[in-house]
């Protein structure tokens, strides 16, 4: 089958389409003919040699896909050949076929296109896991989400709006902030120009936010101890700003704050399946009705994976980039 491969870590130019063996289908798995694969920042890290796949996972790029079930292994129930599914992957999405544990494949409702199906699982499940399951976000509470114009950020805006939670986001330009507001964010702050701590204090009447979804890391540690409310949770999902920083632990003690580190890719299949079931129990009706859908900015052919990585790294994408074989 055709897939995006690279012989050595490097910049976008190392990516090319080549022939690789089709995936083996093991018991409990479904084989999917990929119709669309989402591009995520983790893919850029893996291409550079900074984020290796978990043991036993495909070495190919791609953490999510949409496609058609073409076969299934022993013990699989609930999936049939010909079903449209979207899948959360540990790797392998940038290809014509991928095998995945059946519990990580989600039926695609008729309200979603194939392209939208390929852009949904990784970012919506990341936002759901970290805001709602780990962050404890509930209706009427407030979240601060960094990177509001990215894939996870736009998914977080949608989920918070549907859940009745208030969401403040940061983005890198006034235009991107405007688009976040159009999507449903309650407030959008340009992190290049705004005093974030002062604005969050103003927007929450001094109470602070209940949960922060942070993809930045070290540079914002002090900010978060200032903007989190008593009992608030900082959920760290990325280190785009760096891994090392200082924090004033007096605020952590005095306001009973919690720091949670979280990644989705490295979790075992049974944990991912449980997250998917909880997501569908909470937001399945919204998914079926079309109220929940990803924001897709660019659709490129598989051969242009390098261009997709350049676009994502440029910071000019609003929502998701999708590759189609």
N, C-alpha and C positions, 0 to 999 in steps of 0.2 A: 504494500500500500504506500501511498504518498504521505509524507509528513514533513514538518519543519524540523531540521536538524542543524547541529553545529559541531564542528570538530574540536573546538577549543573555546574556552571562555573569552569574551571580548565585547566589542561594541556591536551595533546593529548589523554591521556588514558581515558578521560571521554566520548569520542565519541564511539558510538555503533550503529548498525543497528537494528531498531525495527519497529513494525507495528504502523502506524498512520492513521487517517481518510484520505480518498482521498479529494482533495481540492474541495470546492464548486465552481461551474461555474456560474458566475454572468453575467448579460447583458453587452455586450461590450468586453467580454473576450474570449480567446481561451484556450482550455485544451490541454496540450502537454504531450505526452508520452516521457519522457526524455531518450535520448540515450547517452548523455555526458553532464557533468557539470564542468565548470572551477572552479579552486580553486584560491582564491585571499586573499591577506593579511587582508582584512576586515573580512574574515571568521575567521581568527585566533583571531582577536580582539573580535569578537562576542562570540566565544567559551570561552574566558576569562572573559566575562561579561562586556567588555569595549565599545561595539558598538551595542547597542540594535537596533532591526529593527524599521522602522518608524511605527507610529500608523496605524493599519489595515493591515499591511503586515504579511506574514507568519513568524512564529518564527523559521522556519527551516533555516539552513545555505544554502548559494548558491545564487550568484548574477547574474549568467548567465547560459544558457543551450542551447543545441541543441536537437532537437527531431522531433516528428511527430504529427501533429494536429489530435486529435481524436474526438473533438467536439468543438462547438462554441456557444456562447450565443446570445441572441437577439440583433439585430442591427449590427452584425459583417458582414463586407463585405471585399472582397479581400483575404480571406483565405478559403480553402476547407479541408475537412477531407482527410487525407493522405499526405498533403503538408509537406515537410521538412522545418522547420523554426529554427531560432536561436533567443533567447529572452534575453532581458535585464530585470532583475528581482530585486525586492526589497527584496527578500528572497525566499527560497523554492526549490532551484535547486538541492540540495543533496537528491533527492527522485525519485521515479519512475514516478510521475506525478506532473505537476505544472500548475496552472491557471495564466494567465497574460493578462493585457489589450492588445487588438489586435494591437494597435499602437506600442507596444513594441516588437512585433514579426516580424522578418525580414526573407523574403524568402531566403533559402539557395541555392546558385548557384551550378551547377553540378561540378564545379571546387573544391569544398570543401568536405572533408570527414565529417562524423558525428562527429568525435573527434575534428576536426578543428572548426566545427560550435560551439561546446560547449565551445571553448576557446576564441572566438572572441569578443562577444558583449561588455563586461565590459571594457576590456583594450583598444580596438580600439575607442570606443565611449568616454572613459575618455581622451585619448590622443587627439582626434579630438576636443572635447569640449574645453579643456583647452589650447591647443596650438593655434588652429585656430579661434574658436569663441570668447573665452575670451582673449587669448594672441595676437590675430591679426596677427599671423604669415603668411607671404606671400612668394611667390617665390623670391629667391635672398636674403632673410633675414636669420639671424642666430639664432638658439635656443640652449640653454644649457639644457640638460635633465639629471637629476640625476637618478641613478638606471637604467642605460641603458641596463643591462642584464636581468631585470625583465620583467613581463608581459606588463605593461604599457610602459616601456622603449623600449622594442623591437617593440611594436606597433608604438611608436612615431618615431623610426628610419625609419620604413617602410613608414609611412605617410609623413614624411619630404622628404624622397627620391622621392616619387611619386609626391609631390607638388613642387619640385624644390627648396626647402629650404635647407639651410646648417644646420647640426645638430652635436653638440659636446655633448658627453655623458661622464658620470663618471661610473666607475665600480670598484669592489673590488679586482681585480687581473689582472695581465698582460694577462692571458689566456682569461678571460672574456672580456677584452678590445679587444683582437684579434678577438673574435667572433662577437663583436659589429661592428668592422670594416668590417668583412666579410658580415654582414647583410646590410651594407650600410652607417654606421656612417662616417662622414667626419673626425672626430678625436675622440679618446677614451682615457680618462685620468684615471689612477689608483689613486683613491682618498686616498689610504693609503700611497703613496709615492710621488705624484706630488704636487707642489705648484700650486693649482688650479687657484688662481687669476693671477699669473704670466703667466701660460700657456694660459689661456683664452685671456689675453691681447696680448700675442704673436700671437696666432692663429687668432685674429681678427684685427691685426695691430693697436692695441690700441683703436679700436672703441667700443668694448664691444658687447654684444649680445642683440637682441631685446626682447627676452622673455626667462624666466627661468621656467622650469617645475620642481617643488620642492616637493619631498616626505619626506624630511629630517626635515625641520623646524628650530628650534632655533639655532643650531650650525652654520648654514650657512647664517644667516641674514647679518652679516658684509661682508661676501664674496659677496653676491648678490648686495649689494649697491656699491661694487667696480667693478663688471663685467658687470652690466647692462649699456647699451648705453642710451643716452639722450632719454627720452620718453619711456624707456623700461618698461616691465611688469614682475613682479614676481607673478607667479600663484602657490599658495600653495595648494597641494592636500593630504598631509600627514604630520605626526609629528613623524616619526620614531626616530628622534634624540632628541625629547623633545618639550614641548609646550611654554617654556618661554625663552626669550633672550633679548638682547639689540640691538638697531639699531641706527646708526648715522643719524638723521633726516635731517641733512644739505645736505647729498647726495640726499635724497628723494626730497627735495625742489629744490636744485640747478640743478638737472638733470631731474626734472619732472617725477619721477618714480611712478609707480602704483603697489600696493600690492592687489592681488585678492585672496580671499579664496574660495575654490570650492569643493563641494562633489556632486556626481552623484546620489547616492542611495536615498537621502532624497527628491529629486525633485519629484513633482507630475507627474502623468502619461502623462498628456498633454505636459509638458515640455520635458519629455524624448522622446515622439513621435516626437516632433518638432526637437529635436537634431538628431534623427534617420533619419528623412526626409532630413535634411541638409547634414548629412553624406553621404547618398546615392546620393544626387544631386552632391556632390563634388567628391566622390570616388566610386560611384556605378559601373562605367565602369571597374575600376581596380579590384573591387571585382568580377565581373562577369568573367573577363578574367583570374583570378588566380594570378594576380600580387600582390594582397593584401591577405595575409593569416597569421595566427598566427604561432609563433614558439612554438611547443609542445615538452617538454623535457621528461615528464613521463606520462604514462597512467596507472591508478590503478583502481581496482574494488572498488565499493562503500564501501565494508566491510573494506577497508584499508584507510579510510579517515584520521585516526589518523596518519598513516605513511605519507600520503600526507602533512599533516600539519607539521610534523617533518621535512620533506624534504624542504618545503618552508621556514620554520624558520631557517634552517641551512645556508641559503645563497648560496647553491650549485646548485640551479636550474637556468637554462638559458631559459627564456621564461616562459611557462605555465606548470602546472600540471592539468590533467583532470581525473575526476572520471567517470566510466561507470557503470550503474546499471546492 
